[in-house]
């Protein structure tokens, strides 16, 4: 997208916007999943979920202006938040 954002048509950008709405709504599912975590992890998960919703909502603005590089900055942050959430769910020791 960073190299071809100017070649994306309005339909493709609308699809990106729809994807962001799905990401935002995943926060509710993540809350349900996190409900079974220990209190410390549950608190960390809540912060990650709030940030995920914040960044996915903010990332919608560059889709409206068809700004690929700006969208990718948000997408990178969203990816990190999702990775961090999945790390909270892992109970496998690091040394394995």
VOVEX-161614 format. One record per residue: residue number from 1; residue in three letters; y negated, x negated, z negated of N, C-alpha, C, O in turn. Coordinates in nm, 4 decimals. Example, Ala and Ser with C-alpha at 12.3 -4.5 7.8 and 13.67 -1.06 7.14 Angstrom:
<rs>
R,n,res,n.yy,n.xx,n.zz,ca.yy,ca.xx,ca.zz,c.yy,c.xx,c.zz,o.yy,o.xx,o.zz
R,1,Ala,0.5690,-1.3190,-0.7800,0.4500,-1.2300,-0.7800,0.3300,-1.3200,-0.7800,0.3319,-1.4236,-0.8465
R,2,Ser,0.2250,-1.2850,-0.7080,0.1060,-1.3670,-0.7140,-0.0030,-1.2900,-0.7870,-0.1138,-1.3409,-0.8039
</rs>
This chain:
<rs>
R,n,res,n.yy,n.xx,n.zz,ca.yy,ca.xx,ca.zz,c.yy,c.xx,c.zz,o.yy,o.xx,o.zz
R,1,Unk,0.1180,-0.0814,0.0000,0.0000,0.0000,0.0000,-0.1254,-0.0865,0.0000,-0.2258,-0.0493,0.0606
R,2,Unk,-0.1210,-0.1998,-0.0662,-0.2404,-0.2850,-0.0718,-0.2808,-0.3333,0.0666,-0.3988,-0.3574,0.0923
R,3,Unk,-0.1845,-0.3472,0.1546,-0.2147,-0.3965,0.2889,-0.2281,-0.2845,0.3914,-0.2893,-0.3040,0.4964
R,4,Unk,-0.1722,-0.1682,0.3625,-0.1722,-0.0627,0.4641,-0.2346,0.0680,0.4165,-0.2134,0.1719,0.4791
R,5,Unk,-0.3104,0.0658,0.3083,-0.3719,0.1883,0.2575,-0.4629,0.2523,0.3610,-0.4730,0.3748,0.3678
R,6,Unk,-0.5282,0.1712,0.4403,-0.6181,0.2252,0.5415,-0.5420,0.2928,0.6557,-0.6021,0.3633,0.7367
R,7,Unk,-0.4106,0.2720,0.6628,-0.3285,0.3332,0.7669,-0.2589,0.4604,0.7180,-0.1963,0.5314,0.7968
R,8,Unk,-0.2697,0.4888,0.5888,-0.2066,0.6085,0.5324,-0.2905,0.7309,0.5674,-0.4132,0.7286,0.5577
R,9,Unk,-0.2223,0.8379,0.6083,-0.2969,0.9597,0.6401,-0.3123,1.0466,0.5154,-0.2598,1.0150,0.4086
R,10,Unk,-0.3843,1.1551,0.5316,-0.4148,1.2428,0.4185,-0.2874,1.2991,0.3547,-0.2811,1.3153,0.2329
R,11,Unk,-0.1873,1.3285,0.4358,-0.0605,1.3814,0.3842,0.0060,1.2803,0.2908,0.0561,1.3171,0.1846
R,12,Unk,0.0063,1.1545,0.3301,0.0671,1.0508,0.2458,-0.0089,1.0374,0.1139,0.0523,1.0239,0.0080
R,13,Unk,-0.1420,1.0412,0.1203,-0.2207,1.0329,-0.0020,-0.1981,1.1555,-0.0901,-0.1957,1.1438,-0.2126
R,14,Unk,-0.1815,1.2725,-0.0294,-0.1502,1.3930,-0.1076,-0.0153,1.3783,-0.1769,0.0015,1.4224,-0.2906
R,15,Unk,0.0806,1.3166,-0.1087,0.2114,1.2918,-0.1702,0.2000,1.1976,-0.2897,0.2696,1.2149,-0.3897
R,16,Unk,0.1137,1.0995,-0.2794,0.0908,1.0086,-0.3925,0.0335,1.0883,-0.5102,0.0732,1.0682,-0.6250
R,17,Unk,-0.0593,1.1781,-0.4805,-0.1160,1.2626,-0.5857,-0.0111,1.3511,-0.6514,-0.0120,1.3682,-0.7733
R,18,Unk,0.0795,1.4075,-0.5717,0.1880,1.4886,-0.6267,0.2799,1.4042,-0.7144,0.3251,1.4491,-0.8197
R,19,Unk,0.3066,1.2831,-0.6705,0.3885,1.1922,-0.7504,0.3231,1.1661,-0.8864,0.3909,1.1652,-0.9891
R,20,Unk,0.1923,1.1451,-0.8866,0.1222,1.1201,-1.0126,0.1316,1.2399,-1.1068,0.1426,1.2223,-1.2281
R,21,Unk,0.1275,1.3599,-1.0528,0.1413,1.4786,-1.1372,0.2812,1.4846,-1.1981,0.2985,1.5288,-1.3117
R,22,Unk,0.3803,1.4400,-1.1219,0.5171,1.4339,-1.1759,0.5250,1.3311,-1.2888,0.5861,1.3558,-1.3928
R,23,Unk,0.4623,1.2159,-1.2667,0.4612,1.1117,-1.3702,0.3959,1.1673,-1.4968,0.4470,1.1475,-1.6070
R,24,Unk,0.2840,1.2363,-1.4813,0.2139,1.2945,-1.5961,0.3062,1.3906,-1.6712,0.3120,1.3874,-1.7941
R,25,Unk,0.3777,1.4753,-1.5987,0.4636,1.5746,-1.6635,0.5874,1.5129,-1.7280,0.6472,1.5728,-1.8174
R,26,Unk,0.6257,1.3949,-1.6835,0.7402,1.3255,-1.7437,0.7119,1.2929,-1.8910,0.8043,1.2749,-1.9703
R,27,Unk,0.5847,1.2856,-1.9257,0.5486,1.2590,-2.0650,0.6121,1.3575,-2.1615,0.6505,1.3198,-2.2723
R,28,Unk,0.6235,1.4834,-2.1208,0.6867,1.5834,-2.2076,0.8351,1.5522,-2.2278,0.8874,1.5654,-2.3384
R,29,Unk,0.9014,1.5114,-2.1217,1.0423,1.4729,-2.1327,1.0573,1.3490,-2.2206,1.1512,1.3379,-2.2995
R,30,Unk,0.9639,1.2573,-2.2054,0.9689,1.1351,-2.2854,0.9528,1.1672,-2.4333,1.0167,1.1041,-2.5175
R,31,Unk,0.8681,1.2646,-2.4660,0.8516,1.3057,-2.6063,0.9820,1.3586,-2.6624,1.0185,1.3279,-2.7758
R,32,Unk,1.0519,1.4379,-2.5835,1.1806,1.4919,-2.6283,1.2811,1.3802,-2.6513,1.3549,1.3815,-2.7499
R,33,Unk,1.2838,1.2849,-2.5614,1.3762,1.1715,-2.5755,1.3411,1.0892,-2.6989,1.4298,1.0461,-2.7727
R,34,Unk,1.2119,1.0675,-2.7212,1.1670,0.9842,-2.8326,1.1865,1.0511,-2.9677,1.1810,0.9841,-3.0709
R,35,Unk,1.2088,1.1805,-2.9690,1.2224,1.2509,-3.0972,1.3401,1.1992,-3.1796,1.3410,1.2142,-3.3017
R,36,Unk,1.4383,1.1391,-3.1149,1.5538,1.0869,-3.1857,1.5412,0.9426,-3.2305,1.6342,0.8878,-3.2896
R,37,Unk,1.4277,0.8803,-3.2034,1.4080,0.7399,-3.2408,1.3686,0.7269,-3.3864,1.3254,0.8236,-3.4492
R,38,Unk,1.3838,0.6057,-3.4399,1.3372,0.5818,-3.5763,1.1841,0.5940,-3.5783,1.1200,0.5822,-3.4738
R,39,Unk,1.1257,0.6174,-3.6955,0.9816,0.6465,-3.7032,0.8909,0.5416,-3.6384,0.7917,0.5767,-3.5744
R,40,Unk,0.9236,0.4152,-3.6543,0.8400,0.3101,-3.5953,0.8424,0.3162,-3.4427,0.7380,0.3085,-3.3778
R,41,Unk,0.9618,0.3301,-3.3864,0.9746,0.3393,-3.2414,0.9155,0.4705,-3.1899,0.8591,0.4751,-3.0806
R,42,Unk,0.9286,0.5756,-3.2680,0.8737,0.7051,-3.2290,0.7214,0.6983,-3.2186,0.6622,0.7564,-3.1277
R,43,Unk,0.6592,0.6277,-3.3112,0.5134,0.6112,-3.3092,0.4717,0.5289,-3.1865,0.3748,0.5628,-3.1185
R,44,Unk,0.5449,0.4214,-3.1591,0.5156,0.3385,-3.0417,0.5344,0.4193,-2.9135,0.4558,0.4071,-2.8195
R,45,Unk,0.6384,0.5012,-2.9103,0.6643,0.5853,-2.7934,0.5501,0.6841,-2.7719,0.5091,0.7076,-2.6582
R,46,Unk,0.4990,0.7416,-2.8793,0.3889,0.8374,-2.8673,0.2660,0.7716,-2.8048,0.1978,0.8320,-2.7220
R,47,Unk,0.2386,0.6488,-2.8446,0.1257,0.5754,-2.7870,0.1490,0.5490,-2.6391,0.0584,0.5668,-2.5577
R,48,Unk,0.2693,0.5067,-2.6040,0.3026,0.4803,-2.4640,0.2907,0.6080,-2.3799,0.2404,0.6046,-2.2676
R,49,Unk,0.3365,0.7182,-2.4344,0.3310,0.8457,-2.3627,0.1861,0.8885,-2.3407,0.1495,0.9317,-2.2314
R,50,Unk,0.1044,0.8764,-2.4446,-0.0377,0.9112,-2.4312,-0.1052,0.8241,-2.3251,-0.1830,0.8731,-2.2432
R,51,Unk,-0.0743,0.6950,-2.3279,-0.1322,0.6038,-2.2282,-0.0819,0.6362,-2.0875,-0.1582,0.6299,-1.9911
R,52,Unk,0.0452,0.6705,-2.0758,0.1013,0.7059,-1.9458,0.0269,0.8260,-1.8870,-0.0084,0.8270,-1.7691
R,53,Unk,0.0038,0.9258,-1.9702,-0.0679,1.0443,-1.9230,-0.2116,1.0081,-1.8843,-0.2636,1.0555,-1.7832
R,54,Unk,-0.2737,0.9249,-1.9649,-0.4124,0.8850,-1.9377,-0.4222,0.8099,-1.8044,-0.5084,0.8403,-1.7220
R,55,Unk,-0.3345,0.7128,-1.7838,-0.3404,0.6320,-1.6617,-0.2954,0.7098,-1.5382,-0.3500,0.6896,-1.4298
R,56,Unk,-0.1974,0.7978,-1.5527,-0.1550,0.8748,-1.4359,-0.2633,0.9735,-1.3946,-0.2805,1.0011,-1.2759
R,57,Unk,-0.3360,1.0264,-1.4915,-0.4478,1.1153,-1.4595,-0.5617,1.0363,-1.3938,-0.6209,1.0813,-1.2957
R,58,Unk,-0.5912,0.9200,-1.4480,-0.6988,0.8370,-1.3923,-0.6638,0.7863,-1.2524,-0.7526,0.7687,-1.1690
R,59,Unk,-0.5371,0.7633,-1.2267,-0.4946,0.7112,-1.0959,-0.5110,0.8134,-0.9849,-0.5041,0.7788,-0.8670
R,60,Unk,-0.5324,0.9385,-1.0217,-0.5511,1.0411,-0.9202,-0.6837,1.0249,-0.8461,-0.6943,1.0621,-0.7292
R,61,Unk,-0.7843,0.9699,-0.9128,-0.9153,0.9510,-0.8485,-0.9064,0.8609,-0.7248,-0.9605,0.8969,-0.6203
R,62,Unk,-0.8398,0.7450,-0.7334,-0.8312,0.6623,-0.6129,-0.7484,0.7246,-0.5006,-0.7639,0.6873,-0.3844
R,63,Unk,-0.6611,0.8187,-0.5341,-0.5883,0.8847,-0.4254,-0.6830,0.9756,-0.3475,-0.6691,0.9906,-0.2261
R,64,Unk,-0.7789,1.0360,-0.4170,-0.8767,1.1207,-0.3495,-0.9691,1.0419,-0.2584,-1.0115,1.0915,-0.1540
R,65,Unk,-1.0000,0.9202,-0.2975,-1.0870,0.8351,-0.2161,-1.0061,0.7418,-0.1264,-1.0627,0.6617,-0.0520
R,66,Unk,-0.8751,0.7524,-0.1338,-0.7813,0.6723,-0.0541,-0.8043,0.5224,-0.0741,-0.8098,0.4446,0.0212
R,67,Unk,-0.8173,0.4853,-0.2005,-0.8431,0.3464,-0.2384,-0.7117,0.2840,-0.2867,-0.6766,0.2948,-0.4041
R,68,Unk,-0.6403,0.2195,-0.1958,-0.5102,0.1603,-0.2275,-0.5123,0.0556,-0.3367,-0.4327,0.0638,-0.4302
R,69,Unk,-0.6012,-0.0432,-0.3284,-0.6023,-0.1468,-0.4322,-0.6304,-0.0910,-0.5727,-0.5703,-0.1350,-0.6707
R,70,Unk,-0.7217,0.0054,-0.5812,-0.7512,0.0642,-0.7124,-0.6312,0.1434,-0.7631,-0.5972,0.1365,-0.8812
R,71,Unk,-0.5670,0.2189,-0.6731,-0.4476,0.2925,-0.7131,-0.3393,0.1971,-0.7616,-0.2738,0.2239,-0.8624
R,72,Unk,-0.3198,0.0865,-0.6912,-0.2156,-0.0087,-0.7291,-0.2400,-0.0704,-0.8663,-0.1448,-0.1027,-0.9373
R,73,Unk,-0.3646,-0.0867,-0.9037,-0.3954,-0.1378,-1.0382,-0.3449,-0.0391,-1.1429,-0.2852,-0.0793,-1.2428
R,74,Unk,-0.3686,0.0891,-1.1206,-0.3171,0.1912,-1.2123,-0.1650,0.1973,-1.2075,-0.0998,0.2095,-1.3112
R,75,Unk,-0.1083,0.1889,-1.0877,0.0368,0.1962,-1.0720,0.1060,0.0827,-1.1473,0.2129,0.1021,-1.2052
R,76,Unk,0.0453,-0.0347,-1.1463,0.1015,-0.1482,-1.2193,0.1041,-0.1197,-1.3692,0.2026,-0.1489,-1.4371
R,77,Unk,-0.0034,-0.0631,-1.4195,-0.0103,-0.0298,-1.5632,0.0915,0.0789,-1.5975,0.1573,0.0721,-1.7013
R,78,Unk,0.1041,0.1788,-1.5103,0.2012,0.2866,-1.5326,0.3427,0.2304,-1.5357,0.4233,0.2698,-1.6200
R,79,Unk,0.3732,0.1397,-1.4456,0.5053,0.0774,-1.4416,0.5343,0.0023,-1.5713,0.6445,0.0106,-1.6256
R,80,Unk,0.4354,-0.0703,-1.6199,0.4520,-0.1439,-1.7459,0.4775,-0.0487,-1.8615,0.5630,-0.0756,-1.9459
R,81,Unk,0.4050,0.0615,-1.8665,0.4240,0.1596,-1.9732,0.5645,0.2194,-1.9687,0.6288,0.2349,-2.0725
R,82,Unk,0.6116,0.2526,-1.8504,0.7472,0.3064,-1.8375,0.8525,0.2035,-1.8787,0.9498,0.2371,-1.9461
R,83,Unk,0.8326,0.0792,-1.8382,0.9249,-0.0280,-1.8782,0.9270,-0.0439,-2.0302,1.0334,-0.0590,-2.0902
R,84,Unk,0.8101,-0.0403,-2.0912,0.8024,-0.0547,-2.2367,0.8705,0.0614,-2.3080,0.9347,0.0421,-2.4113
R,85,Unk,0.8568,0.1814,-2.2535,0.9247,0.2964,-2.3123,1.0762,0.2795,-2.3042,1.1476,0.3043,-2.4013
R,86,Unk,1.1237,0.2377,-2.1887,1.2679,0.2164,-2.1737,1.3179,0.1066,-2.2669,1.4305,0.1136,-2.3161
R,87,Unk,1.2358,0.0061,-2.2913,1.2730,-0.0991,-2.3866,1.2900,-0.0428,-2.5269,1.3760,-0.0888,-2.6021
R,88,Unk,1.2093,0.0561,-2.5628,1.2226,0.1188,-2.6952,1.3574,0.1886,-2.7107,1.4113,0.1980,-2.8210
R,89,Unk,1.4100,0.2365,-2.6010,1.5380,0.3086,-2.6053,1.6581,0.2156,-2.6132,1.7679,0.2577,-2.6497
R,90,Unk,1.6371,0.0904,-2.5791,1.7459,-0.0055,-2.5764,1.7823,-0.0482,-2.7181,1.6960,-0.0837,-2.7984
R,91,Unk,1.9111,-0.0440,-2.7466,1.9576,-0.0907,-2.8777,2.0529,-0.2089,-2.8631,2.1272,-0.2424,-2.9554
R,92,Unk,2.0495,-0.2709,-2.7462,2.1327,-0.3882,-2.7206,2.0566,-0.5115,-2.7693,1.9398,-0.5285,-2.7343
R,93,Unk,2.1190,-0.5969,-2.8482,2.0500,-0.7178,-2.8953,2.0062,-0.8056,-2.7784,2.0745,-0.8132,-2.6762
R,94,Unk,1.8927,-0.8710,-2.7943,1.8380,-0.9576,-2.6887,1.9312,-1.0718,-2.6508,1.9322,-1.1147,-2.5354
R,95,Unk,2.0096,-1.1219,-2.7464,2.0934,-1.2379,-2.7191,2.2128,-1.2040,-2.6291,2.2832,-1.2945,-2.5844
R,96,Unk,2.2360,-1.0784,-2.6025,2.3449,-1.0420,-2.5117,2.2897,-1.0435,-2.3753,2.3617,-1.0161,-2.2793
</rs>
